[in-house]
Structure formats: C-alpha cells, structure tokens
Amino acid sequence: MSDIRVCFPDRPQFSGFMKPCRVEGDVSQLEVYGEIPKEIDGVFYRVMPDPQLPPFIDNDPWFNGDGNVSAFRIKDGRASFRQRYVRTEKFVREREAQRALIGKYRNKFTDAVEFKVRSTANTNVVYFNGQLLALKEDSPPYAMDPVTLETKGLYDFEGQLPSLTFTAHPKFDPVTGEMVCFGYEARGDGTPDVCYYSVSPTGKFTEVVWLVAPVVAMIHDFAVTDNWVSEPVPRSVCDIQRMKQGGEHWQWSPETPLYLGSCPSNVMQWFQYKNSFPGHTANAYEDEQGHLVIDLGLSEKNVFFWWPDAQGSAPEPSSIVSQLVRFTIDPQSEKRALSKPEILQHGNSEFYRIDDRFATCPYRHCYFDLMDPQLGTDLERIGPKLGGGFPLYNAVAHFDNVTGETEVYFPGDVHLVQEPVFLPRKDSTTEGDGYILVLVNNYETMASELHLLDTRDFTRAQARILLPVRLRQGLHGSWVDGGDLNPRTA
Ligand SMILES: [Fe+2]
C-alpha cells in the first residue's frame, strides 16, 4: 500500500480553485442577494469532473475525474442545493479499494484492474423520460433519480442501445421531444464506426443508422436539423497500438483536415475544411435554400493542448482562441472543400447555449462564455488561486443574430464563469425572453455563486445565490422546468 498516493499531485489541475471538491451533501435555503422571481420553478443540473481519489497517472487531465452532479432547486424565490457523485463502476470499485484503479484518460491498457465500463459520467447531465442521464461519450449513460440524485445504474434503454458509446451532447427536438444521439468508436476503442439513433420521448428507439468515419477521431458534439445530422471531426486521432504501449488515446494530427460530415439518411457526405478544432455547437438549421447552417465554436489551434502532436508540440494555452462561426453548406454541391466560415462574433468564446425551444430552427439569440481581458479581471490577484488546465472565461455574453450586437455580463474582477443555461420566462413564447443562470467562481471567497440574469436587463445580476462550498470547474448542464419533471419528483 505504500506506493498509493494519498494526496493530489502538485499540478495546476489539482490546485487552487481546481483542487478536487469531493463534497456530497445538501444545503437548504442558500443565501440570496437580490431577488429570485417567484415565477421561476425548476432545477438547474450540472456536472463536474471531480476525482474522489488521487490518480496514479501523474499528469491526469482535469476532466478525467469522477462525475459529481450538482442540482439547484429553485422555487418560490428560494434556492437549495444537492450534490452527489455518480456511482459508476469506477467510483464504486475505487471507493472499495481506497485507491485509484483507472489509468490514463480512455486507455484501458493502463488500468490497474479490468473494468466492464470505464465511464466517469462527468460531461453532461440531461433529463429524459423521467430520468436524469449522466453522460460520458465513451460509454452508455448512467441513470439517476432527478430528486435524490441516487444512481440507478448503467442505462442501455432497456436493451435497445445499439452502440457501446453514447454522446455527451444529445439533441432534443423541441416540438416532438425526440432525442437524437450518436456514439462514435461505437464498436469499441479505435473503431471508425459511428452509430446514430433517434429515441422517442417515451424511450423507444425509432431509427438506427451505422456509418463509418474517415478517421478515428474525437467527435464530441454534433448538429441536428429537421432532415440532417452533421458531425465535425477534429484532428485528435486515435491509434490503438499507441494505446497498447501506454500512450494517449488522442494525439493531435496536424496533417488531418477538419471533416464535416452531413447525413440525410444512411450515406454520409464528408466535407473538408482546413485543419482546425471545432468546439461546441450553438445551433443548426436548414435555410430557405435548403442549405445547412451550422453555428459552432472554432479554433485554429489544438484546444486540448494536453494531448500534443507526435512531436510533443502543443500551443501555449493562453494563445488559444475560439470564435463563434457559421458554416453554410449546400448538401447538393459536388464541391467537398468548404469555404471559410463567417465569424459571427469575434470574441474568444465557448460553451454556447440557446433558448432550447428554438433548437434545430432558425434562431436569434445565443448565450456563451467570453474571455475579454479588457473587462478588468484582476488576473494578478486571482492568479495564485486559479489552478489550471482549463480555459478561462470572465463574462457571459448574449449575441443577437439579427442586430449583430453583443451584450456582456461581467460578474466582477475576482470572478470567472462556467457554462450558462437559459430558462424561459413563465408563459412567454418569445425566443430569448427569460433568464440566464451561470455558476461563478469567486476567487476571493474561494466559493461558488450562482448568478441569475434577466435577459431583459442582461448586464446586471438579478440575484446572486451564494454557496458555502467551492465547485471546481465543471462541464455541462441543463435546466428542467418544474412542470416537466416527473410528477413523482416535482
Ligand atoms: Fe462538451
């Protein structure tokens, strides 16, 4: 036992605000400064990678930790908080062994024991058919009770799930409630197979399509319109031999183009663009000409700098910039080389969210994290407490696709922001009429805050909800309206 690490490595991703949180618990009646409108009734779920135990891999990336799910219940002008780890196979077996057993990120050949499923369930939480699904793209979902956050277990949709993997970014048809998903490396590590599936709101698989990607690469997010699915394939590629030798699952490949595949049925058309790194999708739709409009974040550099190229080269993290861009694709065109996308918003941005009632449709409003050094964040002051290994954003922005204007909410000079989420205003059907919730890291108090913005007065917080704990950088989450929750759970 003497070689088992009992403290986290002295690395940026395990230091300062990035020190693992490792807390489970409940806090009722969080402190509220300002006012939470009484009409808001629902739950904001989000998940963070949060290693319960020190890894035995020395330089484990920040997002290889166990999924720890936070739920903020907001009702009657008050907010309460609950947090539970997802009881994955990894979590349960490591807790029992009192040590880390899993090895490198998505490399089973480096594990201390053999796992049936390596999921960390740490990337997204979505509510579907009465259950909360905790997602990691290398595995099926884990199902959780949306109220107690108790883990029910690995979820294969009653045996219907055709692939070994399930995306962390499923899309929902706002009209039908259908969930459209995919899995890549769908037949196992290193396989080029991609499997798409549509699931009815009651959980029945209605369509399954198998495809083969041109390279085995990380397909983190995708885009869905009425008739098409599109997947941006970046240059992080897999080599099973490298993995067997203890190397990384992903390696940056400068000679591989960005592929953008579009598929109306079971034949994928692969369009190409110069080497670049696609980030998250904001939205996609078909325009009047039948062209596909896909809005997403795009960077010219390797955003996952912790997985360098074969020569070990990676960009300096502070030099990486991502912008909100628009690809417009004529799917009938014989031309496979894509033109330069339109830059919709020039800021350094990511974590794009919309009014989800307009997903897959022409839309106007986009909300996202922004890094603008001119806003006055005191990086010198917060630097020693920052930790590292993750991208920094100091504001939330609202971009209007019609006017081209951007509004910015700056939470303070010792604050950084995590992903925002949009909540529609009660009884309003107008796109973008509602609220934004965003988790804010306060580097002075070293605790987290939830800031509530009214989109009619975007630049100031309507309420600041204080937590007595520090929630490490997380990834994605969802707002679930109280009326949409299972009646059993509301
Ligand atoms: Fe993501």
Boltz pocket constraint, residues with backbone or C-beta under 6 A from the ligand:
constraints:
  - pocket:
      binder: B
      contacts: [[A, 123], [A, 168], [A, 169], [A, 220], [A, 221], [A, 280], [A, 475], [A, 476]]
      max_distance: 6.0
